[in-house]
Amino acid sequence: MNSLFARSCFTIRLLLAAVVLILLPSFARATWTDDAERCYRETSDDKAVIQFCTRAIESGQLTDHELSITYSNRGNAFRRVGDLEHAAADYDEAVRRNPDNPHAYFVRGLFYRFRGEETKALAEFDRAIAIPVQPDNANTYVDRAEARMAKGDLAAALGDLDVANHINPKLREVYTNRADIYSRRRNYEQAIAEYNQAIALDSKDASLLSARGRALENIGDFQHALSDFAGAIALQPDVAAHYANRAWVHRIQGDSDLAIADYTQAIQLEPNHGVRYTNRANAYLAKGDWKTAMADYDHAVEVEPTRATYRGTRASAREYQGDYDGALVDYAEAIRLEPKNADWRVDRAWTLFYMGRTADALQDFQDAIAMDDRAANRYSSRANAYLLLGKYDQALVDYNKAIELQPERGINYSNRAYVPLYQRQPLTGIKDMDLAESKDPQYAASIGRGRLYLAGLQFDDAIREYTSYIALRPDASSGYYGRGLARLSKGELTPAAEDFRRALDFNVWDEETILWLHFCLARLHQNPREETARAARRFDLKKWPGPAFSFALGQISLEAMIAAAHDPSAIKTREQKAQAYFFAGQYYLAAQRPLDARRMFRLVLAQNVPYTWSDSAASAALAPTDKIVTQR
């Protein structure tokens, strides 16, 4: 669990599985033989890429530098089709052919990261960065920028890209990489501007239209996103990914049948590609059709039986349905298929943890650490588990180790800052948030400070910090929903509702914020049922917080909603019941029954989940005004 405040690790895993992520670059730059050029340019058919690259390699016409790039390209294609052995061999050969090719180290580093070998990955990125740039060669600056991006040094990467752009303003990769950086910073408007520049260089590039479409969907501009995906389909009607991208927008809009139709078209184009089935399975799961969804997850495993990723995806789906034992079976098979990938052990550790098998979970965390004891994120994962167990000293040891390994990364200090939140002393964590920002100037610590101030009942300070974060990340939902909840806690209902709406512009999948907005509007004596019913179409109402939607819409009783918050995991049950009681409290406030509301808020606190939004907001609702004032 990489975030202490994830709404639901199971749901998030499923949503991530639905998105087609490009883990490795599709190509490197090349301008030589026709086959080498097609090896570089072809993006829709990896088997064809492998053929083009192989012919180019065997032609005898390429220099070692050109061979290095072509081996990198073929390695990427082998990785995408799941042939990791040949991919690894090609990356090694790319480095051997030209030890001064930074891109070869970069792609090999991404490959190591894909396999869960983070220390090896970071070493490769450092090798790429260490190769001197050529002052008049824009491509060398782009290569260094990509390695810096992979390490998370986005500010330095932007500097390299700006220099590359000055040298050659017509280099497509400058704009696409800058767009990637702005997207990571949740500044999608700027990302779209970069994609516009790239498209101006080549308006017939379907991959650019798809990339811009994804940025547009992230700012809630669904019609223009659909237009870009349709444009990509018109240019490349045989590329399955374009249909999958359009299907995702249909899902966002609650049009499950249109989404399934597009996913089905993608399957027809790529019947032997497992991700096409998992995409459609996720759509069926959201409709509550678990049987059909599981059949698609099974198909993904059947068509690519050696790919661990599909076992992991099916494991997440089984967890979602409460089948923890079935999930363990899939994770065990993923580990067997990719024994060097520590991430599978971390994923299984969390499943074991939520099952209550704490000792087994901690052993999996330890095994993952032992596989790569220089990977800071492994220690942070185990620390998160210790926090949930109330073992704060052990958590601090792990967070401190992560900081020791990566003292320049703000996220490591930010993680440690949440320990006091679990101890119900949130304001003590502010100093670590400040340290995160001083050690890593590009880390926006204001989001974390806002969270701690909110939990500490300092609403004006929380609002100020969230506002600061919004100025830095204007297209990120987290700043708006944090500020909205601070305003709701302060009793400023109208601006709170405005913030919740703005948050949903950038993340329509946030069920909790949809429900906050619903009850906020109800307290403003508005009728939000029609709006909430439209939003509910995106979700499986059989799975939490689906019953909270049904309660909000008047379809089930309060008692039925609270009963539905139960999960096979005791930890998940406490978290979900805290949500249920908080929604109930908001309902009673809207019904002008303050005593019943306070009773519900006390039940929230009784679940003892101080790291949740429900707990912080319930504490605010129960706190006397003079306490809030004196804490400032």
C-alpha positions in Angstrom: 0.0 0.0 0.0 1.9 3.0 -1.3 -0.5 5.7 0.1 -1.5 5.9 3.8 -4.8 7.5 2.8 -5.8 5.3 -0.1 -9.6 5.0 -0.4 -9.4 1.3 -1.1 -6.3 -0.5 -2.1 -8.4 -3.2 -3.9 -10.4 -0.7 -6.0 -7.3 1.3 -6.8 -5.5 -1.8 -8.1 -8.4 -2.6 -10.3 -8.6 0.9 -11.7 -4.9 1.0 -12.5 -5.2 -2.3 -14.2 -7.9 -0.8 -16.5 -5.5 1.8 -17.8 -3.0 1.0 -20.5 0.3 2.1 -19.0 3.4 2.5 -21.1 6.0 1.2 -18.7 8.8 1.3 -21.2 9.3 3.7 -24.1 7.9 2.4 -27.4 11.0 3.4 -29.4 14.3 5.1 -29.5 15.3 7.6 -32.2 16.7 6.3 -35.4 17.0 7.5 -39.0 18.9 4.8 -41.0 17.8 1.7 -42.9 14.1 1.3 -43.7 13.7 -1.7 -41.3 15.5 0.2 -38.5 13.2 3.2 -39.1 10.1 1.0 -39.1 11.5 -0.7 -35.9 11.5 2.8 -34.4 8.2 4.1 -35.8 5.8 1.0 -35.5 3.8 1.2 -32.3 0.7 -0.9 -33.0 2.1 -4.4 -33.6 5.0 -5.6 -31.4 5.5 -8.8 -33.4 6.0 -6.7 -36.5 8.4 -4.5 -34.5 10.4 -7.5 -33.6 10.6 -8.6 -37.3 11.7 -5.1 -38.5 14.3 -4.9 -35.7 15.6 -8.3 -36.4 16.0 -7.7 -40.1 17.8 -4.4 -39.4 20.1 -6.1 -37.0 20.9 -8.9 -39.4 21.4 -6.6 -42.4 25.0 -5.8 -41.5 24.3 -2.2 -42.5 24.1 -0.6 -39.0 26.9 0.8 -37.0 27.4 -0.2 -33.4 25.6 3.0 -32.3 22.7 2.2 -34.6 22.7 -1.4 -33.4 22.6 -0.3 -29.8 19.4 1.7 -30.4 17.8 -1.0 -32.5 18.5 -3.7 -29.8 16.9 -1.3 -27.3 13.9 -1.0 -29.6 13.6 -4.8 -30.0 14.1 -5.3 -26.3 11.1 -3.0 -25.6 8.9 -5.0 -28.0 10.0 -8.3 -26.4 9.2 -6.9 -23.0 5.7 -5.8 -24.1 4.9 -9.3 -25.5 6.1 -10.8 -22.2 9.3 -12.4 -23.5 11.5 -11.1 -20.7 14.4 -13.4 -21.3 15.0 -12.1 -24.9 14.2 -8.5 -23.7 17.0 -8.7 -21.1 19.4 -10.1 -23.6 18.7 -7.3 -26.1 19.1 -4.6 -23.4 22.5 -6.1 -22.4 23.5 -6.2 -26.1 22.5 -2.6 -26.6 24.8 -1.6 -23.8 27.6 -3.8 -25.0 27.4 -2.4 -28.6 27.6 1.2 -27.3 28.6 1.7 -23.7 28.2 5.5 -24.3 24.5 5.3 -25.3 22.5 6.7 -22.4 19.3 5.5 -23.8 20.4 1.9 -23.6 21.0 2.3 -19.8 17.7 4.1 -19.4 15.6 1.4 -21.0 17.5 -1.3 -19.2 16.8 0.6 -16.0 13.1 0.7 -16.7 13.2 -3.0 -17.4 14.8 -3.7 -14.0 12.1 -1.5 -12.4 9.4 -3.4 -14.3 10.9 -6.6 -12.7 10.8 -5.1 -9.2 14.6 -4.7 -9.0 14.7 -1.0 -8.0 18.3 -0.8 -6.9 19.5 -2.0 -10.3 17.1 0.4 -12.0 18.5 3.4 -10.1 22.1 2.4 -10.9 21.2 2.3 -14.6 19.6 5.7 -14.5 22.7 7.1 -12.8 24.9 5.6 -15.6 22.7 7.3 -18.2 22.9 10.6 -16.4 26.7 10.4 -16.0 27.3 10.2 -19.8 28.3 13.7 -20.9 25.8 15.5 -23.2 26.9 16.9 -26.5 26.3 20.7 -26.4 24.8 20.9 -29.9 23.0 17.6 -29.8 19.4 18.0 -28.6 18.9 14.2 -28.4 21.5 13.8 -25.8 19.7 16.3 -23.5 16.5 14.3 -24.1 18.2 11.1 -23.1 19.5 12.6 -19.9 16.1 14.1 -19.2 14.4 10.8 -19.5 16.8 9.2 -17.0 16.2 12.1 -14.6 12.5 11.7 -15.0 12.8 8.0 -14.1 14.6 9.0 -10.9 11.9 11.5 -10.1 14.1 14.6 -10.6 11.5 16.4 -12.7 12.9 19.9 -12.3 16.4 18.9 -13.7 14.6 17.0 -16.5 12.6 20.0 -17.5 15.8 22.0 -17.6 17.4 19.5 -20.0 14.3 19.5 -22.2 14.2 23.3 -22.4 17.9 23.2 -23.6 17.0 20.5 -26.2 14.1 22.6 -27.3 16.3 25.6 -27.8 18.7 23.5 -29.9 16.0 21.9 -32.0 12.4 23.3 -31.6 11.1 20.6 -33.9 12.0 17.6 -31.8 8.8 15.7 -30.9 10.3 14.0 -27.9 10.8 17.3 -26.1 7.1 18.1 -26.2 6.0 14.6 -25.2 8.4 14.3 -22.3 7.5 17.8 -21.0 3.8 16.7 -21.3 4.6 13.7 -19.2 6.2 15.8 -16.5 3.3 18.2 -16.4 0.9 15.2 -16.2 2.8 13.8 -13.3 2.5 17.2 -11.6 -1.3 17.1 -12.3 -0.9 20.2 -14.5 -2.9 18.7 -17.4 -3.6 22.1 -19.0 0.1 22.6 -19.6 0.5 19.0 -20.7 -2.2 19.6 -23.3 -0.4 22.6 -24.5 2.8 20.5 -25.0 0.8 17.8 -26.9 -0.6 20.6 -29.1 2.9 21.6 -30.0 3.8 18.0 -30.8 0.7 17.5 -32.9 1.5 20.7 -34.8 4.6 18.9 -36.0 2.6 15.8 -37.1 -1.1 16.1 -37.1 -1.5 12.5 -38.4 0.2 10.9 -35.4 -2.4 8.8 -33.8 -0.3 8.1 -30.7 -0.2 11.8 -30.0 -3.9 12.2 -30.4 -4.4 9.4 -27.9 -2.0 11.0 -25.4 -3.7 14.3 -25.6 -7.1 12.5 -25.2 -5.9 11.0 -22.0 -4.8 14.5 -20.7 -8.2 15.9 -21.7 -10.1 13.3 -19.8 -8.1 14.1 -16.7 -9.5 17.7 -16.8 -13.0 16.4 -17.4 -13.2 17.5 -21.0 -14.7 14.2 -22.1 -16.1 15.4 -25.4 -12.8 16.6 -26.7 -11.1 13.4 -25.3 -13.6 11.3 -27.3 -12.9 13.4 -30.4 -9.2 12.7 -30.0 -9.7 9.0 -29.5 -12.0 8.9 -32.5 -9.3 10.7 -34.5 -6.8 8.2 -33.5 -9.1 5.4 -34.5 -9.7 7.0 -37.9 -6.0 7.1 -38.5 -5.3 3.6 -37.1 -8.5 1.6 -37.1 -6.6 -1.6 -36.4 -5.0 -0.4 -33.2 -6.7 -1.9 -30.2 -5.4 0.6 -27.6 -7.3 3.4 -29.2 -10.6 1.6 -28.6 -9.6 0.8 -25.0 -8.8 4.5 -24.4 -12.3 5.5 -25.8 -13.9 2.8 -23.7 -12.4 4.3 -20.5 -14.2 7.6 -21.2 -17.4 5.8 -21.8 -17.0 4.2 -18.4 -16.3 7.6 -16.8 -19.6 8.8 -18.4 -21.5 5.8 -17.0 -22.0 4.2 -20.4 -21.0 0.7 -19.5 -22.5 -0.9 -22.6 -20.6 1.5 -25.0 -17.4 0.8 -23.0 -17.9 -3.0 -23.3 -18.5 -2.6 -27.0 -15.2 -0.8 -27.5 -13.3 -3.3 -25.3 -14.8 -6.1 -27.4 -13.5 -4.4 -30.6 -10.1 -4.2 -29.0 -10.3 -8.0 -28.2 -11.2 -8.8 -31.8 -8.1 -6.9 -32.9 -5.8 -8.4 -30.3 -7.4 -11.7 -29.2 -4.2 -13.0 -27.7 -3.4 -9.9 -25.6 -4.5 -10.4 -22.0 -4.9 -6.7 -21.1 -7.8 -6.5 -23.6 -9.7 -9.0 -21.5 -8.8 -7.4 -18.2 -10.0 -4.1 -19.4 -13.4 -5.5 -20.3 -13.5 -7.5 -17.1 -13.1 -4.3 -15.1 -16.1 -2.8 -16.9 -18.2 -5.9 -16.1 -17.0 -5.7 -12.5 -18.2 -2.1 -12.3 -21.6 -3.2 -13.5 -21.8 -5.8 -10.7 -21.5 -8.7 -13.2 -18.8 -10.5 -11.3 -19.3 -13.9 -13.1 -18.7 -12.4 -16.6 -15.8 -10.3 -15.3 -14.1 -13.4 -13.8 -14.5 -15.2 -17.1 -12.6 -12.4 -18.8 -9.9 -12.4 -16.1 -9.6 -16.1 -16.7 -9.2 -15.5 -20.5 -6.4 -13.1 -19.9 -4.5 -15.8 -17.9 -5.3 -18.4 -20.6 -4.0 -16.3 -23.6 -0.8 -15.2 -21.8 -0.2 -17.9 -19.2 3.4 -16.9 -18.6 2.6 -13.3 -17.8 2.6 -12.7 -14.0 0.7 -9.4 -14.4 -2.5 -11.2 -15.3 -2.3 -13.3 -12.2 -1.9 -10.2 -10.2 -4.8 -8.5 -11.9 -7.1 -11.5 -11.2 -5.8 -11.6 -7.6 -6.9 -7.9 -7.2 -10.3 -8.8 -8.6 -10.6 -11.7 -6.2 -9.7 -9.5 -3.3 -12.4 -7.0 -4.4 -14.9 -9.8 -4.2 -13.7 -10.9 -0.8 -12.0 -14.0 -2.1 -8.7 -13.6 -0.2 -7.7 -17.2 -0.5 -8.2 -17.1 -4.3 -6.1 -14.0 -4.4 -3.2 -15.8 -2.6 -3.3 -18.6 -5.1 -2.8 -16.1 -8.0 -0.1 -14.2 -6.2 1.8 -17.4 -5.5 1.7 -18.2 -9.2 2.8 -14.6 -10.1 5.8 -15.1 -7.8 6.6 -18.5 -9.4 6.5 -16.9 -12.8 8.6 -13.9 -11.8 10.6 -14.9 -8.8 13.0 -11.9 -9.0 10.1 -9.3 -8.9 9.9 -8.2 -5.3 6.6 -6.3 -6.0 4.6 -9.5 -6.1 5.7 -10.3 -2.6 4.7 -6.8 -1.4 1.3 -7.2 -3.1 0.8 -10.6 -1.4 1.9 -9.2 1.9 -0.9 -6.7 1.8 -3.4 -9.4 1.0 -2.1 -11.5 4.0 -2.2 -8.4 6.1 -5.8 -7.6 5.4 -6.7 -11.2 6.0 -5.3 -10.9 9.5 -2.3 -13.1 8.8 0.1 -10.5 10.2 3.2 -12.7 10.7 3.0 -14.1 7.2 2.5 -10.6 5.8 5.6 -9.3 7.6 7.6 -12.2 6.4 6.7 -11.3 2.8 7.7 -7.7 3.4 11.0 -8.9 4.8 11.6 -11.2 1.8 10.9 -8.3 -0.5 13.4 -6.2 1.4 16.0 -9.0 1.3 15.7 -9.2 -2.4 16.6 -5.6 -2.8 17.7 -4.0 0.5 18.6 -0.7 -1.2 15.1 0.0 -2.4 13.6 2.6 -0.1 10.0 2.0 -1.1 10.2 -1.6 0.3 10.8 -0.2 3.8 8.1 2.4 3.4 5.6 -0.4 2.5 6.4 -2.3 5.6 6.3 0.9 7.7 2.7 1.5 6.5 1.8 -2.0 7.8 3.4 -1.3 11.1 1.4 1.9 11.4 -1.9 0.1 10.9 -0.7 -2.4 13.6 0.0 0.5 16.0 3.7 -0.4 16.1 5.0 3.1 15.7 8.6 2.5 16.8 9.0 -0.2 14.1 7.4 2.1 11.6 9.8 4.9 12.4 12.8 2.5 12.0 11.6 1.7 8.5 10.8 5.2 7.5 14.2 6.3 8.8 15.9 3.6 6.7 14.0 4.9 3.6 15.3 8.4 4.3 18.8 7.1 4.8 18.7 5.4 1.4 17.1 8.4 -0.4 17.7 11.5 1.6 16.9 13.7 -1.4 13.3 12.4 -1.8 10.6 14.5 -0.1 8.1 11.6 -0.1 10.2 9.7 2.5 10.0 12.6 5.0 6.3 13.0 4.2 5.6 9.4 4.9 7.3 9.7 8.3 5.2 12.8 9.0 2.1 10.7 9.2 3.2 8.7 12.2 1.9 11.4 14.6 -1.4 11.3 12.8 -1.8 7.7 13.7 -0.9 8.6 17.3 -3.5 11.4 17.3 -0.9 14.1 17.5 -1.0 15.3 13.8 0.5 18.7 14.3 3.8 17.1 15.4 4.3 15.9 11.9 4.4 19.4 10.4 8.2 19.6 10.9 8.7 16.5 8.7 6.5 18.0 6.0 8.7 21.2 6.1 11.8 19.0 5.9 10.4 17.2 2.9 10.1 20.5 1.1 13.5 21.7 2.1 15.2 18.5 1.0 13.2 18.2 -2.2 12.1 21.6 -3.5 9.9 20.0 -6.2 7.9 18.1 -3.6 4.7 19.9 -2.9 4.5 19.4 0.9 1.6 21.8 1.3 -0.8 18.9 0.5 0.5 16.9 3.5 0.6 20.0 5.8 -3.1 20.6 4.9 -3.9 17.0 5.8 -2.2 17.3 9.2 -3.8 20.8 10.0 -7.2 19.4 9.1 -6.7 16.5 11.5 -5.4 19.0 14.1 -8.6 21.0 13.7 -6.8 24.1 12.4 -9.1 24.6 9.5 -7.9 28.0 8.4 -4.3 26.7 8.2 -5.5 23.6 6.4 -7.4 25.8 3.8 -4.4 27.9 3.3 -2.1 25.0 2.7 -4.6 23.3 0.3 -5.0 26.6 -1.6 -1.2 26.7 -1.9 -1.1 23.2 -3.3 -3.9 24.0 -5.8 -1.8 26.8 -7.1 1.1 24.4 -7.7 -1.1 21.5 -9.0 -4.2 23.1 -10.4 -5.5 20.0 -12.1 -5.1 17.6 -9.1 -8.2 16.5 -7.3 -6.5 16.1 -3.9 -6.1 19.8 -3.2 -9.8 20.5 -3.9 -11.2 17.6 -1.9 -8.9 18.3 1.0 -9.9 22.0 1.0 -13.5 21.0 0.5 -13.5 18.8 3.6 -11.7 21.5 5.7 -14.4 23.9 4.6 -17.2 21.4 5.4 -15.6 20.8 8.8 -15.6 24.6 9.4 -19.3 24.8 8.4 -18.6 26.7 5.1 -21.0 24.5 3.0 -21.3 26.5 -0.2 -17.5 26.8 -0.9 -17.1 23.2 0.3 -19.5 22.0 -2.4 -17.7 24.1 -5.0 -14.4 22.4 -4.1 -15.9 18.9 -4.1 -17.3 19.6 -7.6 -13.9 20.8 -8.7 -12.2 17.7 -7.3 -14.6 15.5 -9.3 -13.7 17.4 -12.5 -10.3 15.8 -12.2 -11.2 12.4 -10.6 -14.7 11.2 -11.3 -13.9 7.8 -9.7 -13.6 9.2 -6.2 -16.7 7.7 -4.6 -16.1 9.3 -1.2 -16.0 12.8 -2.6 -19.2 12.2 -4.6 -20.9 11.3 -1.3 -19.4 14.2 0.5 -20.9 16.5 -2.2 -24.2 14.7 -1.9 -24.6 15.3 1.8 -23.1 18.8 1.6 -25.8 19.8 -0.9 -28.5 18.1 1.2 -27.4 20.3 4.2 -27.8 23.3 1.9 -31.4 22.2 1.4 -30.8 21.1 -2.2 -31.9 17.9 -3.8 -28.7 16.1 -5.1 -30.3 12.7 -5.9 -30.4 13.0 -9.6 -26.8 14.1 -9.8 -25.7 11.4 -7.4 -27.6 8.7 -9.3 -25.8 9.7 -12.5 -22.5 9.4 -10.8 -23.4 6.0 -9.2 -23.8 4.5 -12.6 -20.0 4.2 -12.8 -19.8 1.9 -9.8 -20.7 -1.5 -8.6 -23.4 -0.9 -6.0 -23.0 -4.3 -4.5 -19.5 -3.4 -3.3 -18.7 -0.8 -0.7 -19.2 2.2 -0.8 -22.0 1.2 -3.3 -24.4 0.7 -0.4 -23.7 4.2 0.8 -24.9 5.4 -2.6 -28.0 3.4 -2.2 -28.6 4.9 1.2 -28.0 8.4 -0.1 -30.5 7.8 -2.8 -33.1 6.5 -0.3 -33.0 3.0 -1.6 -31.9 1.2 1.6 -32.1 2.0 5.3 -29.4 3.4 7.5 -29.1 0.0 9.2 -28.7 -1.8 5.9 -25.9 0.6 4.8 -24.0 0.1 8.1 -24.4 -3.7 7.9 -23.1 -3.6 4.3 -19.9 -2.0 5.5 -18.7 -5.3 6.8 -15.8 -7.0 5.0 -14.0 -10.3 5.5 -11.0 -8.1 6.6 -11.3 -6.7 10.1 -9.2 -3.7 9.1 -11.4 -2.9 6.0 -14.5 -3.4 8.2 -13.3 -0.7 10.6 -12.4 1.7 7.8 -15.7 1.2 6.0 -17.8 1.4 9.1 -16.1 4.7 9.9 -17.2 5.9 6.5 -20.7 4.6 7.0 -21.1 6.3 10.3 -19.7 9.6 9.0 -22.2 9.5 6.1 -24.9 8.8 8.6 -23.9 11.8 10.7 -24.0 14.0 7.6 -27.4 12.7 6.8 -28.7 13.5 10.3 -27.2 17.0 10.0 -29.1 17.5 6.8 -32.3 16.3 8.6 -31.6 18.8 11.4 -31.1 16.0 14.0 -27.8 17.2 15.6 -27.9 14.8 18.6 -28.2 11.8 16.3 -25.5 13.2 14.1 -23.2 13.5 17.1 -23.9 9.9 18.1 -22.9 8.8 14.6 -19.7 10.8 14.8 -18.8 9.2 18.1 -19.2 5.8 16.5 -16.8 7.0 13.7 -14.1 7.7 16.4 -14.9 4.3 18.1 -13.5 2.5 15.0 -10.1 4.0 15.9 -8.9 4.7 12.3 -7.3 8.1 12.8 -5.7 8.1 9.4 -9.0 8.3 7.5 -10.8 11.4 6.4 -13.9 10.2 8.2 -12.1 10.2 11.5 -10.7 13.7 11.0 -14.0 15.2 9.9 -15.9 13.4 12.7 -13.4 14.8 15.2 -14.0 18.3 13.8 -17.8 17.8 14.1 -17.5 16.8 17.7 -14.9 19.4 18.8 -16.1 22.4 20.8 -15.5 25.7 19.1 -13.3 27.0 21.9 -11.0 24.0 21.4 -10.6 24.7 17.8 -9.7 28.4 18.5 -7.2 27.6 21.2 -5.3 25.2 19.0 -4.5 27.8 16.5 
